[in-house]
Amino acid sequence: MNKIKGNKIVLVGNGAVGSSYAFSLLNQGICDELYIIDLNEERVIGDVMDLNHGVLYAPSPMKIKAGSYADCHDADIVVICAGAAQKPGETRLDLVGKNIKIFKSIVEEIMTSGFDGILLIATNPVDILTYASWKFSGLPKHRVIGSGTILDTARFRYLLSKEFDVASSSVHANIIGEHGDTELAVWSGANIAGVSLKRLLEMHPEKEDRMKDIYINVRDAAYQIIEAKGATYYGVAMGLMRITKAILSNQDVVLTVSAYLNGEYGHQDVYIGVPAVINRNGIREVIESPLSEEEQIKFDYSVNTMKGIQTPFFK
């Protein structure tokens, strides 16, 4: 039986993030076929069985199989969640050297299959590994996407929604820059149902001091979760699912992903978290949101931090 074009995903890396992503795909009926690749083949077999036993209750039928890199040849999206995980006390940037080596091997295997779809990267440090995947793959820059600050933005909107007692979906606010310690909140563009955050804080001055705490809680959330349970995976899996849905459903939706900058925000030759329009072809365009002078300075610092770390690997 021929596959239905536009709905085949290959997942590389079946750890906590990868398996959570697979479960979210099944729950929301995002694709028709899912192939899972991991060095731990026994775990893949177990997860494939477990997931298939839930297909009856999924929104739509889905074929889930243990895969190999050969299965990438006609995949629409290959999602990479493989690599060394962040340990307690370790920053995302501490992972650079070992994960670039791992990614070179993985991406070469994917491209050898004849793959010509979209690469979606989740492994940290995600901005640098997305850049590495673009370099290693030779794919057009708009077809290599990182999860970027999609999770940070979700955390930001969640905390603001709790502070102002509204649904997260009614909060419009972004975290941009590195998915990590140099990320920044775009306070100047934040609004709730069209009312600017600045105006809301004028109406509720008692909340002003809470904003700094909210940013710190967003930035440091991963450290808190890793300390508590060893890893973060549910939130980022949902974010990856959202990006996947935007691609396969050709949604033209704006998400804060790790995208290639070619002059936007005054920078180029770097992947970093920014708002971008996502559709069936990948990144249609980067949205250059207005930044305050202070925000631009912070964004410049974040970009330069990424470049300073990645440049030695890609001279």
VOGU-3710 file (C-alpha; in Angstrom, 3 decimals, decimal comma):
1> mnkikgnkiv> 0,000/0,000/0,000  1,447/3,375/-0,995  1,850/5,993/1,672  -0,254/9,141/1,631  2,043/11,980/0,585  2,631/14,555/3,273  2,254/12,426/6,363  5,381/10,346/6,997  7,609/11,207/9,955  10,855/9,564/11,012
11> lvgngavgss> 11,902/10,147/14,624  15,603/9,789/15,460  16,106/9,448/19,197  13,621/7,611/21,375  14,557/8,960/24,784  12,280/10,957/27,058  11,673/13,765/24,534  11,382/11,501/21,493  8,966/9,043/23,069  6,841/11,893/24,488
21> yafsllnqgi> 6,738/13,446/21,001  5,638/10,124/19,494  2,862/9,864/22,072  1,693/13,424/21,321  1,576/12,644/17,578  -0,597/9,610/18,282  -2,867/11,520/20,639  -3,582/14,252/18,102  -3,571/12,181/14,931  -0,900/14,353/13,296
31> cdelyiidln> 0,576/11,881/10,800  -0,197/8,622/8,989  3,183/6,942/9,433  5,796/7,176/12,168  9,114/5,333/12,075  11,297/5,376/15,195  15,099/5,000/15,163  17,297/4,635/18,231  20,504/2,852/19,236  18,441/1,090/21,907
41> eervigdvmd> 16,508/-1,098/19,479  14,867/-3,094/22,247  13,279/0,006/23,731  12,061/1,042/20,270  10,358/-2,326/19,837  8,678/-1,930/23,229  7,523/1,617/22,544  6,223/0,704/19,082  4,143/-2,082/20,609  2,902/0,168/23,406
51> lnhgvlyaps> 1,962/3,007/21,029  0,236/0,683/18,570  -1,915/-0,659/21,384  -3,336/2,854/21,762  -4,105/3,410/18,054  -7,704/2,250/18,521  -8,363/5,276/20,706  -6,454/7,813/18,583  -8,293/10,441/16,464  -7,171/8,691/13,248
61> pmkikagsya> -5,339/5,527/12,140  -1,562/5,650/12,341  1,150/3,186/11,348  3,946/3,087/13,910  7,058/1,012/13,194  10,650/0,506/14,281  12,722/2,084/11,544  16,181/2,478/10,064  17,858/5,386/8,305  16,757/3,903/4,970
71> dchdadivvi> 13,190/4,864/5,951  14,155/8,536/5,753  14,329/8,458/1,944  10,676/9,413/1,429  9,914/10,982/4,818  8,286/14,392/4,862  9,843/15,327/8,190  12,761/13,833/10,087  12,750/14,884/13,734  16,020/14,565/15,660
81> cagaaqkpge> 15,786/14,175/19,422  18,982/12,121/19,792  22,117/13,209/21,617  23,602/13,674/25,049  21,110/15,037/27,569  21,563/18,009/29,865  22,619/16,942/33,345  21,969/18,723/36,661  24,226/21,778/36,906  25,048/21,659/33,202
91> trldlvgkni> 24,037/24,400/30,749  22,730/23,643/27,272  25,900/25,119/25,822  28,034/22,615/27,754  26,663/19,966/25,401  28,016/21,494/22,180  31,123/19,444/21,438  29,752/15,984/22,058  26,431/16,621/20,337  27,952/18,140/17,188
101> kifksiveei> 29,930/14,898/16,716  26,784/12,826/17,234  24,808/15,007/14,811  27,397/14,796/12,045  26,987/11,022/12,040  23,174/11,145/12,255  22,638/13,771/9,551  25,026/12,022/7,159  23,040/8,788/7,594  19,776/10,638/6,953
111> mtsgfdgill> 21,046/12,323/3,787  22,599/9,111/2,446  19,061/7,680/2,308  18,101/10,308/-0,290  16,048/12,362/2,166  14,688/15,606/0,703  12,159/16,784/3,269  12,252/18,994/6,368  14,626/18,491/9,304  13,231/19,408/12,724
121> iatnpvdilt> 15,796/19,588/15,530  15,075/19,358/19,258  18,403/18,383/20,828  20,287/20,984/22,899  21,935/23,343/22,379  19,201/23,514/19,758  20,253/26,702/17,960  23,799/25,513/17,322  22,719/21,967/16,450  20,161/23,337/13,979
131> yaswkfsglp> 22,959/25,335/12,336  25,131/22,192/12,335  22,311/20,154/10,754  21,943/22,756/8,005  25,684/22,638/7,333  25,913/18,838/7,426  22,763/18,224/5,350  23,166/20,731/2,531  19,400/21,306/2,663  17,966/24,786/2,002
141> khrvigsgti> 17,956/26,865/5,194  14,136/27,125/5,239  13,869/23,328/5,463  16,016/23,014/8,590  14,135/24,163/11,699  14,953/24,050/15,397  12,460/23,973/18,245  14,014/27,303/19,280  12,148/29,191/21,979  8,772/27,562/21,345
151> ldtarfryll> 8,847/26,025/24,836  10,151/29,197/26,505  7,352/31,167/24,847  4,805/28,631/26,109  6,211/28,951/29,631  6,104/32,754/29,361  2,506/32,858/28,180  1,460/30,323/30,815  2,930/32,368/33,676  1,470/35,622/32,350
161> skefdvasss> -1,910/33,928/31,948  -1,838/32,887/35,602  -0,809/36,377/36,701  -3,669/38,040/34,803  -6,197/35,197/35,178  -6,814/34,552/31,480  -6,268/31,576/29,179  -2,759/31,129/27,768  -4,208/31,360/24,261  -5,289/34,950/24,988
171> vhaniigehg> -1,725/35,988/25,851  0,472/37,213/23,005  4,076/37,434/24,147  7,340/35,925/22,930  10,680/34,776/24,234  13,377/35,087/21,557  17,125/34,496/21,230  19,011/31,458/22,466  17,006/28,622/23,945  19,027/29,061/27,093
181> dtelavwsga> 20,534/31,520/29,509  20,760/34,518/27,123  17,143/34,381/25,953  15,034/37,519/26,340  11,397/38,444/26,797  9,937/40,866/24,264  8,065/42,914/26,851  7,512/45,809/24,450  5,302/43,714/22,188  3,450/41,709/24,838
191> niagvslkrl> -0,306/42,060/25,040  -3,339/40,268/26,414  -6,315/40,249/24,079  -4,944/43,323/22,344  -4,285/45,312/25,513  -0,568/46,014/25,869  1,204/44,640/28,898  2,487/48,140/29,588  -1,103/49,398/29,830  -2,146/46,474/32,021
201> lemhpekedr> 0,706/47,158/34,426  -0,359/50,798/34,635  -3,810/49,518/35,618  -2,330/46,970/38,059  0,912/48,512/39,367  1,103/45,900/42,123  2,004/43,343/39,441  5,042/45,260/38,145  7,499/43,534/40,479  6,203/40,123/39,429
211> mkdiyinvrd> 7,402/40,543/35,840  11,073/40,031/36,673  10,203/36,896/38,629  8,183/35,587/35,690  11,122/36,048/33,310  13,540/34,325/35,714  11,106/31,426/36,160  10,858/31,064/32,365  14,613/31,212/31,825  15,456/28,824/34,661
221> aayqiieakg> 12,495/26,443/34,371  14,572/23,677/32,800  17,055/23,709/35,682  14,209/23,399/38,192  12,557/20,543/36,292  15,848/18,697/35,732  16,649/19,001/39,425  13,182/17,668/40,320  12,783/14,799/37,836  15,922/14,504/35,730
231> atyygvamgl> 14,758/15,932/32,399  12,173/18,079/30,633  10,137/16,381/27,941  6,361/16,863/27,963  6,405/20,592/27,196  8,980/20,411/24,408  7,228/17,352/22,934  4,016/19,355/22,668  5,969/22,198/21,065  7,483/19,813/18,509
241> mritkailsn> 4,021/18,430/17,813  2,754/21,985/17,205  5,540/22,691/14,704  4,871/19,362/12,983  1,153/20,132/12,709  1,928/23,576/11,261  4,090/21,957/8,585  1,888/19,027/7,584  -1,304/21,107/7,663  0,320/24,006/5,766
251> qdvvltvsay> -0,932/26,435/8,403  1,157/29,591/7,831  1,188/30,007/11,600  3,747/32,101/13,466  5,843/30,161/15,987  9,060/31,076/17,787  11,380/28,517/16,209  15,110/28,444/15,632  15,361/29,980/12,169  18,235/31,140/9,971
261> lngeyghqdv> 18,826/34,881/10,010  19,943/36,524/6,794  19,955/40,183/7,812  16,853/40,132/10,011  17,351/41,882/13,359  20,745/43,013/12,023  22,287/39,515/12,007  23,141/36,751/9,583  24,599/33,254/9,355  23,075/32,091/12,624
271> yigvpavinr> 20,068/30,024/13,718  18,247/31,459/16,719  14,754/31,638/18,234  12,569/34,200/16,460  8,942/34,391/15,306  8,611/32,743/11,889  5,813/31,721/9,545  5,675/27,918/9,287  3,993/26,022/6,454  4,359/22,912/4,288
281> ngireviesp> 7,653/24,176/2,870  9,179/24,849/6,278  9,993/28,436/7,259  8,204/30,761/4,842  9,653/33,894/6,399  11,141/35,298/9,581  8,971/37,927/11,268  11,083/40,898/12,320  9,187/42,050/15,411  9,917/45,572/16,652
291> lseeeqikfd> 12,283/45,534/19,641  13,014/48,247/22,147  16,594/49,507/22,295  17,252/47,443/25,418  15,726/44,317/23,838  17,844/44,745/20,701  20,993/44,960/22,834  20,023/41,766/24,660  19,211/40,025/21,380  22,576/41,088/19,923
301> ysvntmkgiq> 24,281/39,601/22,985  22,369/36,334/22,588  23,262/36,045/18,905  26,910/36,874/19,530  27,036/34,254/22,288  25,809/31,617/19,824  28,245/32,718/17,138  31,149/32,739/19,559  30,505/29,109/20,450  29,677/27,737/16,976
311> tpffk> 32,362/29,559/14,969  35,297/27,327/16,082  33,380/24,297/14,787  32,469/25,849/11,418  35,352/28,087/10,332
//
